[in-house]
Amino acid sequence: RRTAELLLGADHRWLAVHVRLSDKACEAKANFEISDEDLFLRIVSQCAAWRCTGVFLCTDDAVLKARLRACLEGTGLAVSR
């Protein structure tokens, strides 16, 4: 817990999100049909439901992460780098 607080900050309640796309094409084609907006709305909704103020965002797509980070930060959520 202490390490997490040092890396992420102790002032937030974090939602961990792992978006796997490119390495899961053969297992879950539906992953490629999820839009940025769908991901954004799901994350914001879950943060509201669980009263999270930060998102620990992991993905195999750096460009997607940058787009989502910008949108999520626009709502006031903290987002991991």
mmCIF file of the N, C-alpha and C atoms, coordinates in Angstrom:
data_MODEL
# 
_entry.id   MODEL 
# 
loop_
_atom_site.group_PDB 
_atom_site.id 
_atom_site.type_symbol 
_atom_site.label_atom_id 
_atom_site.label_alt_id 
_atom_site.label_comp_id 
_atom_site.label_asym_id 
_atom_site.label_entity_id 
_atom_site.label_seq_id 
_atom_site.pdbx_PDB_ins_code 
_atom_site.Cartn_x 
_atom_site.Cartn_y 
_atom_site.Cartn_z 
_atom_site.occupancy 
_atom_site.B_iso_or_equiv 
_atom_site.pdbx_formal_charge 
_atom_site.auth_seq_id 
_atom_site.auth_comp_id 
_atom_site.auth_asym_id 
_atom_site.auth_atom_id 
_atom_site.pdbx_PDB_model_num 
ATOM 1   N N  . ARG A 1 1  ? 0.825   -1.186  0.000   1.00 0.00 ? 1  ARG A N  1 
ATOM 2   C CA . ARG A 1 1  ? 0.000   0.000   0.000   1.00 0.00 ? 1  ARG A CA 1 
ATOM 3   C C  . ARG A 1 1  ? 0.875   1.258   0.000   1.00 0.00 ? 1  ARG A C  1 
ATOM 4   N N  . ARG A 1 2  ? 1.918   1.231   0.788   1.00 0.00 ? 2  ARG A N  1 
ATOM 5   C CA . ARG A 1 2  ? 2.806   2.405   0.860   1.00 0.00 ? 2  ARG A CA 1 
ATOM 6   C C  . ARG A 1 2  ? 3.442   2.700   -0.496  1.00 0.00 ? 2  ARG A C  1 
ATOM 7   N N  . THR A 1 3  ? 3.875   1.659   -1.187  1.00 0.00 ? 3  THR A N  1 
ATOM 8   C CA . THR A 1 3  ? 4.470   1.851   -2.509  1.00 0.00 ? 3  THR A CA 1 
ATOM 9   C C  . THR A 1 3  ? 3.453   2.447   -3.469  1.00 0.00 ? 3  THR A C  1 
ATOM 10  N N  . ALA A 1 4  ? 2.233   1.942   -3.443  1.00 0.00 ? 4  ALA A N  1 
ATOM 11  C CA . ALA A 1 4  ? 1.190   2.481   -4.306  1.00 0.00 ? 4  ALA A CA 1 
ATOM 12  C C  . ALA A 1 4  ? 0.946   3.958   -4.000  1.00 0.00 ? 4  ALA A C  1 
ATOM 13  N N  . GLU A 1 5  ? 0.922   4.309   -2.733  1.00 0.00 ? 5  GLU A N  1 
ATOM 14  C CA . GLU A 1 5  ? 0.712   5.701   -2.351  1.00 0.00 ? 5  GLU A CA 1 
ATOM 15  C C  . GLU A 1 5  ? 1.857   6.587   -2.834  1.00 0.00 ? 5  GLU A C  1 
ATOM 16  N N  . LEU A 1 6  ? 3.076   6.062   -2.792  1.00 0.00 ? 6  LEU A N  1 
ATOM 17  C CA . LEU A 1 6  ? 4.221   6.836   -3.271  1.00 0.00 ? 6  LEU A CA 1 
ATOM 18  C C  . LEU A 1 6  ? 4.161   7.040   -4.780  1.00 0.00 ? 6  LEU A C  1 
ATOM 19  N N  . LEU A 1 7  ? 3.765   6.002   -5.509  1.00 0.00 ? 7  LEU A N  1 
ATOM 20  C CA . LEU A 1 7  ? 3.725   6.078   -6.970  1.00 0.00 ? 7  LEU A CA 1 
ATOM 21  C C  . LEU A 1 7  ? 2.502   6.817   -7.497  1.00 0.00 ? 7  LEU A C  1 
ATOM 22  N N  . LEU A 1 8  ? 1.357   6.607   -6.856  1.00 0.00 ? 8  LEU A N  1 
ATOM 23  C CA . LEU A 1 8  ? 0.114   7.160   -7.364  1.00 0.00 ? 8  LEU A CA 1 
ATOM 24  C C  . LEU A 1 8  ? -0.377  8.386   -6.603  1.00 0.00 ? 8  LEU A C  1 
ATOM 25  N N  . GLY A 1 9  ? 0.000   8.478   -5.360  1.00 0.00 ? 9  GLY A N  1 
ATOM 26  C CA . GLY A 1 9  ? -0.497  9.565   -4.530  1.00 0.00 ? 9  GLY A CA 1 
ATOM 27  C C  . GLY A 1 9  ? -1.570  9.044   -3.590  1.00 0.00 ? 9  GLY A C  1 
ATOM 28  N N  . ALA A 1 10 ? -1.508  9.482   -2.374  1.00 0.00 ? 10 ALA A N  1 
ATOM 29  C CA . ALA A 1 10 ? -2.427  8.991   -1.349  1.00 0.00 ? 10 ALA A CA 1 
ATOM 30  C C  . ALA A 1 10 ? -3.740  9.762   -1.333  1.00 0.00 ? 10 ALA A C  1 
ATOM 31  N N  . ASP A 1 11 ? -3.846  10.810  -2.128  1.00 0.00 ? 11 ASP A N  1 
ATOM 32  C CA . ASP A 1 11 ? -5.020  11.670  -2.085  1.00 0.00 ? 11 ASP A CA 1 
ATOM 33  C C  . ASP A 1 11 ? -6.175  11.189  -2.961  1.00 0.00 ? 11 ASP A C  1 
ATOM 34  N N  . HIS A 1 12 ? -6.030  10.027  -3.566  1.00 0.00 ? 12 HIS A N  1 
ATOM 35  C CA . HIS A 1 12 ? -7.058  9.547   -4.493  1.00 0.00 ? 12 HIS A CA 1 
ATOM 36  C C  . HIS A 1 12 ? -7.496  8.131   -4.154  1.00 0.00 ? 12 HIS A C  1 
ATOM 37  N N  . ARG A 1 13 ? -8.719  7.836   -4.538  1.00 0.00 ? 13 ARG A N  1 
ATOM 38  C CA . ARG A 1 13 ? -9.223  6.470   -4.523  1.00 0.00 ? 13 ARG A CA 1 
ATOM 39  C C  . ARG A 1 13 ? -9.158  6.034   -5.984  1.00 0.00 ? 13 ARG A C  1 
ATOM 40  N N  . TRP A 1 14 ? -8.399  4.969   -6.263  1.00 0.00 ? 14 TRP A N  1 
ATOM 41  C CA . TRP A 1 14 ? -8.059  4.606   -7.639  1.00 0.00 ? 14 TRP A CA 1 
ATOM 42  C C  . TRP A 1 14 ? -8.911  3.470   -8.189  1.00 0.00 ? 14 TRP A C  1 
ATOM 43  N N  . LEU A 1 15 ? -9.310  3.617   -9.450  1.00 0.00 ? 15 LEU A N  1 
ATOM 44  C CA . LEU A 1 15 ? -9.930  2.551   -10.227 1.00 0.00 ? 15 LEU A CA 1 
ATOM 45  C C  . LEU A 1 15 ? -8.868  2.038   -11.192 1.00 0.00 ? 15 LEU A C  1 
ATOM 46  N N  . ALA A 1 16 ? -8.564  0.735   -11.142 1.00 0.00 ? 16 ALA A N  1 
ATOM 47  C CA . ALA A 1 16 ? -7.593  0.153   -12.072 1.00 0.00 ? 16 ALA A CA 1 
ATOM 48  C C  . ALA A 1 16 ? -8.329  -0.325  -13.319 1.00 0.00 ? 16 ALA A C  1 
ATOM 49  N N  . VAL A 1 17 ? -7.839  0.108   -14.483 1.00 0.00 ? 17 VAL A N  1 
ATOM 50  C CA . VAL A 1 17 ? -8.449  -0.239  -15.763 1.00 0.00 ? 17 VAL A CA 1 
ATOM 51  C C  . VAL A 1 17 ? -7.362  -0.803  -16.669 1.00 0.00 ? 17 VAL A C  1 
ATOM 52  N N  . HIS A 1 18 ? -7.599  -1.997  -17.203 1.00 0.00 ? 18 HIS A N  1 
ATOM 53  C CA . HIS A 1 18 ? -6.644  -2.617  -18.124 1.00 0.00 ? 18 HIS A CA 1 
ATOM 54  C C  . HIS A 1 18 ? -7.363  -2.879  -19.437 1.00 0.00 ? 18 HIS A C  1 
ATOM 55  N N  . VAL A 1 19 ? -7.005  -2.128  -20.461 1.00 0.00 ? 19 VAL A N  1 
ATOM 56  C CA . VAL A 1 19 ? -7.613  -2.261  -21.784 1.00 0.00 ? 19 VAL A CA 1 
ATOM 57  C C  . VAL A 1 19 ? -6.652  -3.050  -22.658 1.00 0.00 ? 19 VAL A C  1 
ATOM 58  N N  . ARG A 1 20 ? -7.054  -4.262  -23.030 1.00 0.00 ? 20 ARG A N  1 
ATOM 59  C CA . ARG A 1 20 ? -6.218  -5.105  -23.886 1.00 0.00 ? 20 ARG A CA 1 
ATOM 60  C C  . ARG A 1 20 ? -6.869  -5.197  -25.252 1.00 0.00 ? 20 ARG A C  1 
ATOM 61  N N  . LEU A 1 21 ? -6.146  -4.785  -26.254 1.00 0.00 ? 21 LEU A N  1 
ATOM 62  C CA . LEU A 1 21 ? -6.700  -4.789  -27.595 1.00 0.00 ? 21 LEU A CA 1 
ATOM 63  C C  . LEU A 1 21 ? -5.926  -5.694  -28.538 1.00 0.00 ? 21 LEU A C  1 
ATOM 64  N N  . SER A 1 22 ? -4.732  -5.282  -28.917 1.00 0.00 ? 22 SER A N  1 
ATOM 65  C CA . SER A 1 22 ? -4.022  -5.957  -30.007 1.00 0.00 ? 22 SER A CA 1 
ATOM 66  C C  . SER A 1 22 ? -3.682  -7.409  -29.731 1.00 0.00 ? 22 SER A C  1 
ATOM 67  N N  . ASP A 1 23 ? -3.408  -7.773  -28.487 1.00 0.00 ? 23 ASP A N  1 
ATOM 68  C CA . ASP A 1 23 ? -3.020  -9.155  -28.223 1.00 0.00 ? 23 ASP A CA 1 
ATOM 69  C C  . ASP A 1 23 ? -4.220  -10.059 -27.952 1.00 0.00 ? 23 ASP A C  1 
ATOM 70  N N  . LYS A 1 24 ? -5.427  -9.525  -28.057 1.00 0.00 ? 24 LYS A N  1 
ATOM 71  C CA . LYS A 1 24 ? -6.621  -10.311 -27.776 1.00 0.00 ? 24 LYS A CA 1 
ATOM 72  C C  . LYS A 1 24 ? -7.554  -10.420 -28.982 1.00 0.00 ? 24 LYS A C  1 
ATOM 73  N N  . ALA A 1 25 ? -7.072  -10.091 -30.155 1.00 0.00 ? 25 ALA A N  1 
ATOM 74  C CA . ALA A 1 25 ? -7.924  -10.092 -31.339 1.00 0.00 ? 25 ALA A CA 1 
ATOM 75  C C  . ALA A 1 25 ? -8.559  -11.454 -31.609 1.00 0.00 ? 25 ALA A C  1 
ATOM 76  N N  . CYS A 1 26 ? -7.787  -12.509 -31.434 1.00 0.00 ? 26 CYS A N  1 
ATOM 77  C CA . CYS A 1 26 ? -8.327  -13.839 -31.728 1.00 0.00 ? 26 CYS A CA 1 
ATOM 78  C C  . CYS A 1 26 ? -9.298  -14.313 -30.648 1.00 0.00 ? 26 CYS A C  1 
ATOM 79  N N  . GLU A 1 27 ? -9.197  -13.788 -29.441 1.00 0.00 ? 27 GLU A N  1 
ATOM 80  C CA . GLU A 1 27 ? -10.067 -14.217 -28.348 1.00 0.00 ? 27 GLU A CA 1 
ATOM 81  C C  . GLU A 1 27 ? -11.318 -13.369 -28.205 1.00 0.00 ? 27 GLU A C  1 
ATOM 82  N N  . ALA A 1 28 ? -11.208 -12.098 -28.513 1.00 0.00 ? 28 ALA A N  1 
ATOM 83  C CA . ALA A 1 28 ? -12.337 -11.194 -28.271 1.00 0.00 ? 28 ALA A CA 1 
ATOM 84  C C  . ALA A 1 28 ? -12.394 -10.121 -29.352 1.00 0.00 ? 28 ALA A C  1 
ATOM 85  N N  . LYS A 1 29 ? -12.963 -10.474 -30.471 1.00 0.00 ? 29 LYS A N  1 
ATOM 86  C CA . LYS A 1 29 ? -13.083 -9.532  -31.580 1.00 0.00 ? 29 LYS A CA 1 
ATOM 87  C C  . LYS A 1 29 ? -13.864 -8.283  -31.158 1.00 0.00 ? 29 LYS A C  1 
ATOM 88  N N  . ALA A 1 30 ? -14.771 -8.434  -30.213 1.00 0.00 ? 30 ALA A N  1 
ATOM 89  C CA . ALA A 1 30 ? -15.590 -7.313  -29.754 1.00 0.00 ? 30 ALA A CA 1 
ATOM 90  C C  . ALA A 1 30 ? -14.740 -6.186  -29.173 1.00 0.00 ? 30 ALA A C  1 
ATOM 91  N N  . ASN A 1 31 ? -13.533 -6.513  -28.684 1.00 0.00 ? 31 ASN A N  1 
ATOM 92  C CA . ASN A 1 31 ? -12.652 -5.473  -28.150 1.00 0.00 ? 31 ASN A CA 1 
ATOM 93  C C  . ASN A 1 31 ? -12.377 -4.393  -29.187 1.00 0.00 ? 31 ASN A C  1 
ATOM 94  N N  . PHE A 1 32 ? -12.323 -4.767  -30.456 1.00 0.00 ? 32 PHE A N  1 
ATOM 95  C CA . PHE A 1 32 ? -12.013 -3.810  -31.509 1.00 0.00 ? 32 PHE A CA 1 
ATOM 96  C C  . PHE A 1 32 ? -13.218 -2.971  -31.888 1.00 0.00 ? 32 PHE A C  1 
ATOM 97  N N  . GLU A 1 33 ? -14.392 -3.349  -31.375 1.00 0.00 ? 33 GLU A N  1 
ATOM 98  C CA . GLU A 1 33 ? -15.608 -2.609  -31.675 1.00 0.00 ? 33 GLU A CA 1 
ATOM 99  C C  . GLU A 1 33 ? -15.935 -1.589  -30.587 1.00 0.00 ? 33 GLU A C  1 
ATOM 100 N N  . ILE A 1 34 ? -15.162 -1.558  -29.520 1.00 0.00 ? 34 ILE A N  1 
ATOM 101 C CA . ILE A 1 34 ? -15.390 -0.618  -28.427 1.00 0.00 ? 34 ILE A CA 1 
ATOM 102 C C  . ILE A 1 34 ? -14.728 0.712   -28.788 1.00 0.00 ? 34 ILE A C  1 
ATOM 103 N N  . SER A 1 35 ? -15.510 1.762   -28.787 1.00 0.00 ? 35 SER A N  1 
ATOM 104 C CA . SER A 1 35 ? -14.986 3.085   -29.146 1.00 0.00 ? 35 SER A CA 1 
ATOM 105 C C  . SER A 1 35 ? -14.346 3.762   -27.939 1.00 0.00 ? 35 SER A C  1 
ATOM 106 N N  . ASP A 1 36 ? -13.584 4.811   -28.215 1.00 0.00 ? 36 ASP A N  1 
ATOM 107 C CA . ASP A 1 36 ? -13.008 5.619   -27.140 1.00 0.00 ? 36 ASP A CA 1 
ATOM 108 C C  . ASP A 1 36 ? -14.121 6.148   -26.244 1.00 0.00 ? 36 ASP A C  1 
ATOM 109 N N  . GLU A 1 37 ? -15.214 6.579   -26.856 1.00 0.00 ? 37 GLU A N  1 
ATOM 110 C CA . GLU A 1 37 ? -16.328 7.125   -26.080 1.00 0.00 ? 37 GLU A CA 1 
ATOM 111 C C  . GLU A 1 37 ? -16.929 6.069   -25.162 1.00 0.00 ? 37 GLU A C  1 
ATOM 112 N N  . ASP A 1 38 ? -17.088 4.835   -25.664 1.00 0.00 ? 38 ASP A N  1 
ATOM 113 C CA . ASP A 1 38 ? -17.602 3.748   -24.819 1.00 0.00 ? 38 ASP A CA 1 
ATOM 114 C C  . ASP A 1 38 ? -16.694 3.513   -23.621 1.00 0.00 ? 38 ASP A C  1 
ATOM 115 N N  . LEU A 1 39 ? -15.395 3.439   -23.868 1.00 0.00 ? 39 LEU A N  1 
ATOM 116 C CA . LEU A 1 39 ? -14.432 3.233   -22.783 1.00 0.00 ? 39 LEU A CA 1 
ATOM 117 C C  . LEU A 1 39 ? -14.506 4.382   -21.784 1.00 0.00 ? 39 LEU A C  1 
ATOM 118 N N  . PHE A 1 40 ? -14.502 5.599   -22.299 1.00 0.00 ? 40 PHE A N  1 
ATOM 119 C CA . PHE A 1 40 ? -14.562 6.784   -21.452 1.00 0.00 ? 40 PHE A CA 1 
ATOM 120 C C  . PHE A 1 40 ? -15.810 6.759   -20.569 1.00 0.00 ? 40 PHE A C  1 
ATOM 121 N N  . LEU A 1 41 ? -16.961 6.499   -21.163 1.00 0.00 ? 41 LEU A N  1 
ATOM 122 C CA . LEU A 1 41 ? -18.216 6.511   -20.406 1.00 0.00 ? 41 LEU A CA 1 
ATOM 123 C C  . LEU A 1 41 ? -18.248 5.407   -19.361 1.00 0.00 ? 41 LEU A C  1 
ATOM 124 N N  . ARG A 1 42 ? -17.737 4.235   -19.699 1.00 0.00 ? 42 ARG A N  1 
ATOM 125 C CA . ARG A 1 42 ? -17.691 3.131   -18.732 1.00 0.00 ? 42 ARG A CA 1 
ATOM 126 C C  . ARG A 1 42 ? -16.784 3.466   -17.553 1.00 0.00 ? 42 ARG A C  1 
ATOM 127 N N  . ILE A 1 43 ? -15.635 4.056   -17.845 1.00 0.00 ? 43 ILE A N  1 
ATOM 128 C CA . ILE A 1 43 ? -14.685 4.410   -16.782 1.00 0.00 ? 43 ILE A CA 1 
ATOM 129 C C  . ILE A 1 43 ? -15.264 5.489   -15.877 1.00 0.00 ? 43 ILE A C  1 
ATOM 130 N N  . VAL A 1 44 ? -15.814 6.540   -16.472 1.00 0.00 ? 44 VAL A N  1 
ATOM 131 C CA . VAL A 1 44 ? -16.379 7.635   -15.679 1.00 0.00 ? 44 VAL A CA 1 
ATOM 132 C C  . VAL A 1 44 ? -17.549 7.136   -14.839 1.00 0.00 ? 44 VAL A C  1 
ATOM 133 N N  . SER A 1 45 ? -18.380 6.297   -15.420 1.00 0.00 ? 45 SER A N  1 
ATOM 134 C CA . SER A 1 45 ? -19.527 5.742   -14.696 1.00 0.00 ? 45 SER A CA 1 
ATOM 135 C C  . SER A 1 45 ? -19.081 4.903   -13.502 1.00 0.00 ? 45 SER A C  1 
ATOM 136 N N  . GLN A 1 46 ? -18.066 4.055   -13.707 1.00 0.00 ? 46 GLN A N  1 
ATOM 137 C CA . GLN A 1 46 ? -17.584 3.210   -12.617 1.00 0.00 ? 46 GLN A CA 1 
ATOM 138 C C  . GLN A 1 46 ? -16.917 4.045   -11.530 1.00 0.00 ? 46 GLN A C  1 
ATOM 139 N N  . CYS A 1 47 ? -16.175 5.060   -11.934 1.00 0.00 ? 47 CYS A N  1 
ATOM 140 C CA . CYS A 1 47 ? -15.555 5.956   -10.947 1.00 0.00 ? 47 CYS A CA 1 
ATOM 141 C C  . CYS A 1 47 ? -16.631 6.626   -10.093 1.00 0.00 ? 47 CYS A C  1 
ATOM 142 N N  . ALA A 1 48 ? -17.699 7.067   -10.732 1.00 0.00 ? 48 ALA A N  1 
ATOM 143 C CA . ALA A 1 48 ? -18.791 7.702   -9.984  1.00 0.00 ? 48 ALA A CA 1 
ATOM 144 C C  . ALA A 1 48 ? -19.440 6.710   -9.027  1.00 0.00 ? 48 ALA A C  1 
ATOM 145 N N  . ALA A 1 49 ? -19.689 5.497   -9.500  1.00 0.00 ? 49 ALA A N  1 
ATOM 146 C CA . ALA A 1 49 ? -20.350 4.485   -8.674  1.00 0.00 ? 49 ALA A CA 1 
ATOM 147 C C  . ALA A 1 49 ? -19.504 4.097   -7.467  1.00 0.00 ? 49 ALA A C  1 
ATOM 148 N N  . TRP A 1 50 ? -18.195 4.008   -7.658  1.00 0.00 ? 50 TRP A N  1 
ATOM 149 C CA . TRP A 1 50 ? -17.296 3.583   -6.581  1.00 0.00 ? 50 TRP A CA 1 
ATOM 150 C C  . TRP A 1 50 ? -16.605 4.760   -5.898  1.00 0.00 ? 50 TRP A C  1 
ATOM 151 N N  . ARG A 1 51 ? -16.957 5.971   -6.269  1.00 0.00 ? 51 ARG A N  1 
ATOM 152 C CA . ARG A 1 51 ? -16.385 7.194   -5.694  1.00 0.00 ? 51 ARG A CA 1 
ATOM 153 C C  . ARG A 1 51 ? -14.864 7.262   -5.850  1.00 0.00 ? 51 ARG A C  1 
ATOM 154 N N  . CYS A 1 52 ? -14.402 6.873   -7.024  1.00 0.00 ? 52 CYS A N  1 
ATOM 155 C CA . CYS A 1 52 ? -12.971 6.941   -7.324  1.00 0.00 ? 52 CYS A CA 1 
ATOM 156 C C  . CYS A 1 52 ? -12.643 8.322   -7.884  1.00 0.00 ? 52 CYS A C  1 
ATOM 157 N N  . THR A 1 53 ? -11.479 8.820   -7.535  1.00 0.00 ? 53 THR A N  1 
ATOM 158 C CA . THR A 1 53 ? -11.036 10.125  -8.032  1.00 0.00 ? 53 THR A CA 1 
ATOM 159 C C  . THR A 1 53 ? -9.806  10.002  -8.927  1.00 0.00 ? 53 THR A C  1 
ATOM 160 N N  . GLY A 1 54 ? -9.359  8.774   -9.158  1.00 0.00 ? 54 GLY A N  1 
ATOM 161 C CA . GLY A 1 54 ? -8.205  8.527   -10.008 1.00 0.00 ? 54 GLY A CA 1 
ATOM 162 C C  . GLY A 1 54 ? -8.372  7.240   -10.789 1.00 0.00 ? 54 GLY A C  1 
ATOM 163 N N  . VAL A 1 55 ? -7.711  7.172   -11.938 1.00 0.00 ? 55 VAL A N  1 
ATOM 164 C CA . VAL A 1 55 ? -7.758  5.996   -12.800 1.00 0.00 ? 55 VAL A CA 1 
ATOM 165 C C  . VAL A 1 55 ? -6.333  5.523   -13.059 1.00 0.00 ? 55 VAL A C  1 
ATOM 166 N N  . PHE A 1 56 ? -6.042  4.283   -12.654 1.00 0.00 ? 56 PHE A N  1 
ATOM 167 C CA . PHE A 1 56 ? -4.763  3.657   -12.984 1.00 0.00 ? 56 PHE A CA 1 
ATOM 168 C C  . PHE A 1 56 ? -4.990  2.946   -14.304 1.00 0.00 ? 56 PHE A C  1 
ATOM 169 N N  . LEU A 1 57 ? -4.578  3.591   -15.395 1.00 0.00 ? 57 LEU A N  1 
ATOM 170 C CA . LEU A 1 57 ? -4.920  3.165   -16.754 1.00 0.00 ? 57 LEU A CA 1 
ATOM 171 C C  . LEU A 1 57 ? -3.762  2.425   -17.400 1.00 0.00 ? 57 LEU A C  1 
ATOM 172 N N  . CYS A 1 58 ? -4.018  1.171   -17.768 1.00 0.00 ? 58 CYS A N  1 
ATOM 173 C CA . CYS A 1 58 ? -3.021  0.334   -18.438 1.00 0.00 ? 58 CYS A CA 1 
ATOM 174 C C  . CYS A 1 58 ? -3.598  -0.142  -19.765 1.00 0.00 ? 58 CYS A C  1 
ATOM 175 N N  . THR A 1 59 ? -2.767  -0.134  -20.790 1.00 0.00 ? 59 THR A N  1 
ATOM 176 C CA . THR A 1 59 ? -3.187  -0.625  -22.096 1.00 0.00 ? 59 THR A CA 1 
ATOM 177 C C  . THR A 1 59 ? -1.959  -0.935  -22.937 1.00 0.00 ? 59 THR A C  1 
ATOM 178 N N  . ASP A 1 60 ? -2.164  -1.726  -23.976 1.00 0.00 ? 60 ASP A N  1 
ATOM 179 C CA . ASP A 1 60 ? -1.085  -2.041  -24.910 1.00 0.00 ? 60 ASP A CA 1 
ATOM 180 C C  . ASP A 1 60 ? -1.038  -1.035  -26.063 1.00 0.00 ? 60 ASP A C  1 
ATOM 181 N N  . ASP A 1 61 ? -1.849  0.012   -25.971 1.00 0.00 ? 61 ASP A N  1 
ATOM 182 C CA . ASP A 1 61 ? -1.955  1.010   -27.034 1.00 0.00 ? 61 ASP A CA 1 
ATOM 183 C C  . ASP A 1 61 ? -1.677  2.401   -26.450 1.00 0.00 ? 61 ASP A C  1 
ATOM 184 N N  . ALA A 1 62 ? -0.456  2.883   -26.648 1.00 0.00 ? 62 ALA A N  1 
ATOM 185 C CA . ALA A 1 62 ? -0.047  4.168   -26.064 1.00 0.00 ? 62 ALA A CA 1 
ATOM 186 C C  . ALA A 1 62 ? -0.860  5.340   -26.600 1.00 0.00 ? 62 ALA A C  1 
ATOM 187 N N  . VAL A 1 63 ? -1.262  5.274   -27.848 1.00 0.00 ? 63 VAL A N  1 
ATOM 188 C CA . VAL A 1 63 ? -2.045  6.358   -28.443 1.00 0.00 ? 63 VAL A CA 1 
ATOM 189 C C  . VAL A 1 63 ? -3.438  6.402   -27.817 1.00 0.00 ? 63 VAL A C  1 
ATOM 190 N N  . LEU A 1 64 ? -4.044  5.242   -27.641 1.00 0.00 ? 64 LEU A N  1 
ATOM 191 C CA . LEU A 1 64 ? -5.342  5.159   -26.969 1.00 0.00 ? 64 LEU A CA 1 
ATOM 192 C C  . LEU A 1 64 ? -5.232  5.698   -25.546 1.00 0.00 ? 64 LEU A C  1 
ATOM 193 N N  . LYS A 1 65 ? -4.179  5.321   -24.842 1.00 0.00 ? 65 LYS A N  1 
ATOM 194 C CA . LYS A 1 65 ? -3.994  5.786   -23.466 1.00 0.00 ? 65 LYS A CA 1 
ATOM 195 C C  . LYS A 1 65 ? -3.911  7.306   -23.427 1.00 0.00 ? 65 LYS A C  1 
ATOM 196 N N  . ALA A 1 66 ? -3.193  7.909   -24.354 1.00 0.00 ? 66 ALA A N  1 
ATOM 197 C CA . ALA A 1 66 ? -3.066  9.364   -24.386 1.00 0.00 ? 66 ALA A CA 1 
ATOM 198 C C  . ALA A 1 66 ? -4.423  10.022  -24.643 1.00 0.00 ? 66 ALA A C  1 
ATOM 199 N N  . ARG A 1 67 ? -5.199  9.453   -25.563 1.00 0.00 ? 67 ARG A N  1 
ATOM 200 C CA . ARG A 1 67 ? -6.525  10.023  -25.851 1.00 0.00 ? 67 ARG A CA 1 
ATOM 201 C C  . ARG A 1 67 ? -7.443  9.902   -24.642 1.00 0.00 ? 67 ARG A C  1 
ATOM 202 N N  . LEU A 1 68 ? -7.480  8.714   -24.025 1.00 0.00 ? 68 LEU A N  1 
ATOM 203 C CA . LEU A 1 68 ? -8.328  8.513   -22.860 1.00 0.00 ? 68 LEU A CA 1 
ATOM 204 C C  . LEU A 1 68 ? -7.885  9.379   -21.689 1.00 0.00 ? 68 LEU A C  1 
ATOM 205 N N  . ARG A 1 69 ? -6.571  9.477   -21.490 1.00 0.00 ? 69 ARG A N  1 
ATOM 206 C CA . ARG A 1 69 ? -6.057  10.296  -20.391 1.00 0.00 ? 69 ARG A CA 1 
ATOM 207 C C  . ARG A 1 69 ? -6.547  11.734  -20.532 1.00 0.00 ? 69 ARG A C  1 
ATOM 208 N N  . ALA A 1 70 ? -6.457  12.283  -21.731 1.00 0.00 ? 70 ALA A N  1 
ATOM 209 C CA . ALA A 1 70 ? -6.883  13.666  -21.952 1.00 0.00 ? 70 ALA A CA 1 
ATOM 210 C C  . ALA A 1 70 ? -8.372  13.835  -21.633 1.00 0.00 ? 70 ALA A C  1 
ATOM 211 N N  . CYS A 1 71 ? -9.188  12.906  -22.079 1.00 0.00 ? 71 CYS A N  1 
ATOM 212 C CA . CYS A 1 71 ? -10.635 12.988  -21.815 1.00 0.00 ? 71 CYS A CA 1 
ATOM 213 C C  . CYS A 1 71 ? -10.939 12.838  -20.333 1.00 0.00 ? 71 CYS A C  1 
ATOM 214 N N  . LEU A 1 72 ? -10.310 11.870  -19.691 1.00 0.00 ? 72 LEU A N  1 
ATOM 215 C CA . LEU A 1 72 ? -10.571 11.614  -18.279 1.00 0.00 ? 72 LEU A CA 1 
ATOM 216 C C  . LEU A 1 72 ? -10.091 12.762  -17.402 1.00 0.00 ? 72 LEU A C  1 
ATOM 217 N N  . GLU A 1 73 ? -8.921  13.301  -17.715 1.00 0.00 ? 73 GLU A N  1 
ATOM 218 C CA . GLU A 1 73 ? -8.412  14.433  -16.941 1.00 0.00 ? 73 GLU A CA 1 
ATOM 219 C C  . GLU A 1 73 ? -9.324  15.645  -17.099 1.00 0.00 ? 73 GLU A C  1 
ATOM 220 N N  . GLY A 1 74 ? -9.990  15.735  -18.246 1.00 0.00 ? 74 GLY A N  1 
ATOM 221 C CA . GLY A 1 74 ? -10.934 16.830  -18.476 1.00 0.00 ? 74 GLY A CA 1 
ATOM 222 C C  . GLY A 1 74 ? -12.131 16.795  -17.538 1.00 0.00 ? 74 GLY A C  1 
ATOM 223 N N  . THR A 1 75 ? -12.395 15.639  -16.934 1.00 0.00 ? 75 THR A N  1 
ATOM 224 C CA . THR A 1 75 ? -13.495 15.511  -15.981 1.00 0.00 ? 75 THR A CA 1 
ATOM 225 C C  . THR A 1 75 ? -13.030 15.770  -14.547 1.00 0.00 ? 75 THR A C  1 
ATOM 226 N N  . GLY A 1 76 ? -11.726 15.968  -14.392 1.00 0.00 ? 76 GLY A N  1 
ATOM 227 C CA . GLY A 1 76 ? -11.181 16.191  -13.057 1.00 0.00 ? 76 GLY A CA 1 
ATOM 228 C C  . GLY A 1 76 ? -10.581 14.939  -12.414 1.00 0.00 ? 76 GLY A C  1 
ATOM 229 N N  . LEU A 1 77 ? -10.651 13.812  -13.110 1.00 0.00 ? 77 LEU A N  1 
ATOM 230 C CA . LEU A 1 77 ? -10.034 12.591  -12.583 1.00 0.00 ? 77 LEU A CA 1 
ATOM 231 C C  . LEU A 1 77 ? -8.530  12.656  -12.753 1.00 0.00 ? 77 LEU A C  1 
ATOM 232 N N  . ALA A 1 78 ? -7.809  12.134  -11.775 1.00 0.00 ? 78 ALA A N  1 
ATOM 233 C CA . ALA A 1 78 ? -6.363  11.962  -11.921 1.00 0.00 ? 78 ALA A CA 1 
ATOM 234 C C  . ALA A 1 78 ? -6.160  10.685  -12.739 1.00 0.00 ? 78 ALA A C  1 
ATOM 235 N N  . VAL A 1 79 ? -5.144  10.673  -13.607 1.00 0.00 ? 79 VAL A N  1 
ATOM 236 C CA . VAL A 1 79 ? -4.874  9.505   -14.444 1.00 0.00 ? 79 VAL A CA 1 
ATOM 237 C C  . VAL A 1 79 ? -3.385  9.178   -14.372 1.00 0.00 ? 79 VAL A C  1 
ATOM 238 N N  . SER A 1 80 ? -3.089  7.899   -14.191 1.00 0.00 ? 80 SER A N  1 
ATOM 239 C CA . SER A 1 80 ? -1.689  7.457   -14.130 1.00 0.00 ? 80 SER A CA 1 
ATOM 240 C C  . SER A 1 80 ? -0.987  7.740   -15.442 1.00 0.00 ? 80 SER A C  1 
ATOM 241 N N  . ARG A 1 81 ? 0.316   7.924   -15.360 1.00 0.00 ? 81 ARG A N  1 
ATOM 242 C CA . ARG A 1 81 ? 1.121   8.164   -16.560 1.00 0.00 ? 81 ARG A CA 1 
ATOM 243 C C  . ARG A 1 81 ? 1.646   6.872   -17.020 1.00 0.00 ? 81 ARG A C  1 
# 
